């Protein structure tokens, strides 16, 4: 199964965010649920666009999807992007500013740690990896080609390895 679709972008439901209903019964299965996407571009806008593509694909496959952001500005940029992402479709989503706010939409843009039981696919744009990252059904981390963001991604990678997870890396810089 290819990690990219015909336009060269990751397929969240396959190797980017796993197939819906895939169960992590063993270590190799568990590792297939975690992905790092390292973009060739070096802008936050490219990172947000990549995250939106992951969200769209996973949502179209029936997943509840959240994107974890650090700042309200980042969350609002992603919110605007999801409103205008496709001229043919609307991605139902809402901003979740804190843990006390529940998200009734299939897609949430979170400014707080996600709860594993609430989401099928979690996209991390945040500087902080959730403490219970090994409990998520599917987890995708997206980094653009910026030294600070790449260092943050390396830290996330080490944290996942410490939890016994060997994430699949999709490094677009090597193309």
Buried (B, 14 or more C-beta within 10 A) or exposed (E): EEBBBEEEBBBBBBBBBBBBEBEBEEEEEBBBBBBBBBBEBBEBEBBBBBBBBBBBBBBEBEBBBBBBBEEEEBBEBBBEBBEEBEEEEEBEBBBBEEEEEEBEBBBBBBBBBBBBEBBBBBBBBBBEBBEEBBEBBBBBBBBBBBEEBBEBBEEBBEBBEEBEBBBBBBEBEEE
